[in-house]
Amino acid sequence: MKTEFVVCAFDKFLKCKYKRISETNLKVLLPMQRLYLNSIGIVHGGIICSLADIAMGNLFGAGENNKQKVVTVDMKTT
């Protein structure tokens, strides 16, 4: 099972942590910060979408020089 993860400045900015659960499951942890909340105190939708995007990009493991190997997620949020 691969354990390497993509190195990305945006992920570092968000302070994401990763834990591979299995070959097809990955947990992305994000320590909550006030910066991530919208004006009514709920996690901003962009942060939620970023977590999905980060998880998808890391699910397949990192390629050469810890770069992502796949295009991430195509999503729509409501």
C-alpha positions in Angstrom: 0.0 0.0 0.0 1.4 3.4 -1.0 1.8 6.0 1.8 3.3 9.0 0.1 1.2 12.1 -0.4 1.2 15.0 -2.8 3.2 18.0 -1.7 1.1 21.2 -2.3 1.5 24.7 -0.9 -2.3 25.1 -0.6 -2.6 21.9 1.5 0.2 23.2 3.7 -1.6 26.6 4.0 -4.7 24.8 5.2 -2.6 22.6 7.5 -4.1 19.4 6.2 -3.0 16.0 7.6 -3.5 12.8 5.8 -4.1 9.2 6.9 -4.5 6.3 4.4 -7.2 4.0 5.7 -6.9 1.5 2.9 -5.9 1.3 -0.8 -9.2 3.0 -1.7 -9.8 5.2 1.4 -8.1 8.3 2.6 -8.9 10.5 5.6 -8.0 14.2 5.3 -7.9 16.1 8.6 -8.2 19.8 8.7 -7.7 21.6 12.1 -10.5 24.1 12.4 -9.6 27.8 12.2 -11.8 30.9 12.3 -10.5 31.7 8.8 -12.4 28.7 7.4 -15.8 29.9 8.7 -18.3 32.0 6.6 -20.1 35.1 8.0 -22.7 32.9 9.8 -20.1 30.7 11.5 -20.4 27.6 9.3 -17.4 26.1 7.4 -17.2 27.8 4.1 -18.3 25.7 1.1 -14.9 26.4 -0.6 -13.1 24.7 2.3 -15.4 21.6 2.1 -14.8 21.4 -1.7 -11.1 21.8 -1.1 -11.1 18.8 1.3 -12.8 16.7 -1.4 -10.3 17.9 -4.0 -7.3 17.3 -1.8 -8.5 13.8 -0.9 -9.1 12.8 -4.5 -5.7 14.2 -5.5 -4.0 12.1 -2.8 -6.0 8.9 -3.1 -3.8 7.6 -6.0 -0.6 8.5 -4.2 2.1 10.9 -5.3 4.1 10.5 -8.4 7.6 11.6 -9.1 8.8 14.5 -6.8 5.6 14.1 -4.8 3.5 15.6 -7.6 -0.1 14.5 -8.1 -0.6 11.8 -10.8 -4.3 12.5 -11.6 -6.6 15.4 -12.2 -8.7 15.7 -9.1 -12.5 15.9 -8.7 -15.2 17.3 -10.9 -17.9 18.6 -8.6 -21.0 20.6 -8.1 -22.1 21.9 -4.7 -25.5 23.1 -3.6 
